[in-house]
């Protein structure tokens, strides 16, 4: 299994253009959130501390374990982002003007349109077309820049 640095370097190879990078800062978290939102809408027949367990909680648990296997430090930032996405989903579901699933679909479509435009500008195909794991590396790639800015090691 490649190291986190190998994943990030390979991902970064197809993300050199300033416009594409900027688009990724908006669209990658939006796509991650929208998928979380869609999974959040699938309620499981379980409760924890009076909260309905949903598929997003289960999937993000496994996603966090995946990040932990890649980096013993980066996973924490990703866990915090995962938790933030779950919180926003909860708030939208409780008080938003449209259903979470509909909001998530709109965000998903708009963000993927942005991603493909960014890659058109870049002139390179999205990394996930080579390996599906790059769908999880994209958010980690962005988090690695935050870590670098904060002086934290991966």
C-alpha distance (Angstrom), angle and dihedral (degrees) to the residues before:
residue distance angle dihedral
X1 . . .
X2 3.81 . .
X3 3.80 118.4 .
X4 3.79 120.5 -110.5
X5 3.80 89.7 -105.2
X6 3.82 91.4 53.1
X7 3.82 90.7 50.1
X8 3.81 92.4 48.0
X9 3.81 93.3 46.5
X10 3.79 92.7 50.1
X11 3.80 91.3 46.0
X12 3.79 90.5 48.9
X13 3.82 91.6 54.0
X14 3.80 90.2 73.9
X15 3.80 93.7 40.6
X16 3.82 106.0 64.0
X17 3.80 101.5 115.3
X18 3.82 114.8 96.2
X19 3.82 93.2 -136.7
X20 3.79 93.0 49.1
X21 3.81 91.4 47.7
X22 3.81 90.9 49.9
X23 3.79 91.2 49.3
X24 3.81 89.3 50.1
X25 3.81 91.2 55.0
X26 3.80 87.5 61.0
X27 3.78 103.8 31.2
X28 3.82 103.5 41.2
X29 3.82 94.1 58.4
X30 3.82 89.3 41.4
X31 3.81 92.1 53.8
X32 3.79 91.5 45.4
X33 3.80 89.7 49.8
X34 3.80 93.7 46.2
X35 3.80 92.3 52.2
X36 3.79 89.1 47.5
X37 3.80 88.4 50.6
X38 3.79 93.3 51.4
X39 3.80 91.5 48.2
X40 3.81 89.8 45.6
X41 3.79 88.9 61.5
X42 3.80 91.3 61.7
X43 3.78 103.6 85.5
X44 3.78 119.3 -158.5
X45 3.81 122.8 -147.8
X46 3.82 91.9 -106.8
X47 3.77 135.9 93.6
X48 3.78 131.6 -158.9
X49 3.80 119.1 -167.3
X50 3.82 89.0 -17.8
X51 3.83 92.1 -53.0
X52 3.78 119.8 121.2
X53 3.81 110.0 -119.5
X54 3.79 113.1 -130.6
X55 3.78 134.7 -169.4
X56 3.82 92.9 -103.4
X57 3.80 90.7 63.0
X58 3.79 91.7 52.5
X59 3.81 95.4 44.0
X60 3.81 93.1 46.1
X61 3.79 89.7 52.0
X62 3.82 88.5 59.1
X63 3.81 91.5 42.0
X64 3.81 89.5 53.8
X65 3.81 90.3 51.0
X66 3.82 88.5 50.6
X67 3.81 90.8 53.0
X68 3.81 90.0 46.7
X69 3.81 90.5 55.7
X70 3.82 88.7 53.0
X71 3.80 98.4 45.0
X72 3.78 132.5 7.1
X73 3.81 89.5 -150.4
X74 3.81 108.0 28.7
X75 3.79 91.2 59.8
X76 3.80 90.2 69.9
X77 3.80 92.8 60.1
X78 3.78 89.7 46.4
X79 3.82 90.8 48.3
X80 3.81 89.3 53.7
X81 3.81 90.9 48.9
X82 3.83 90.4 47.6
X83 3.79 89.9 50.9
X84 3.80 91.2 48.3
X85 3.81 90.2 52.6
X86 3.81 90.5 51.1
X87 3.81 90.8 49.6
X88 3.80 92.7 50.4
X89 3.81 90.1 48.1
X90 3.79 89.6 52.6
X91 3.80 92.2 49.3
X92 3.80 93.0 47.2
X93 3.78 91.4 48.2
X94 3.80 90.9 51.1
X95 3.81 102.3 42.4
X96 3.79 114.7 7.4
X97 3.79 128.0 118.5
X98 3.81 93.5 -122.7
X99 3.80 134.5 34.7
X100 3.80 116.3 -83.8
X101 3.81 92.0 -121.8
X102 3.82 91.9 55.1
X103 3.80 93.0 45.2
X104 3.81 89.9 48.8
X105 3.81 92.7 51.1
X106 3.82 91.7 51.0
X107 3.82 91.0 49.1
X108 3.82 91.5 45.0
X109 3.83 94.0 52.9
X110 3.80 95.0 42.9
X111 3.80 93.4 46.7
X112 3.81 94.0 48.5
X113 3.79 89.6 49.2
X114 3.80 87.3 54.0
X115 3.80 92.0 47.5
X116 3.79 93.8 51.9
X117 3.80 90.8 46.5
X118 3.81 89.1 51.7
X119 3.78 91.3 51.7
X120 3.79 90.4 47.6
X121 3.80 88.2 55.4
X122 3.82 89.6 45.3
X123 3.79 91.9 48.9
X124 3.80 92.6 -136.6
X125 3.78 132.3 103.2
X126 3.81 119.9 -108.9
X127 3.81 111.7 -89.6
X128 3.80 94.0 -125.0
X129 3.81 89.1 69.3
X130 3.82 86.2 68.9
X131 3.81 96.9 42.2
X132 3.80 126.9 3.1
X133 3.82 90.4 -142.2
X134 3.79 87.9 74.5
X135 3.81 86.8 77.0
X136 3.81 85.6 72.1
X137 3.80 94.6 37.0
X138 3.83 92.9 59.8
X139 3.82 94.0 68.6
X140 3.82 90.4 42.7
X141 3.83 89.5 51.0
X142 3.80 90.1 56.5
X143 3.81 91.4 44.3
X144 3.82 89.0 52.6
X145 3.82 88.9 62.1
X146 3.80 90.2 51.7
X147 3.81 89.4 49.6
X148 3.81 90.7 49.5
X149 3.81 91.1 49.9
X150 3.82 89.5 51.2
X151 3.80 92.0 46.0
X152 3.81 92.9 -115.6
X153 3.79 123.3 145.0
X154 3.78 123.8 -126.2
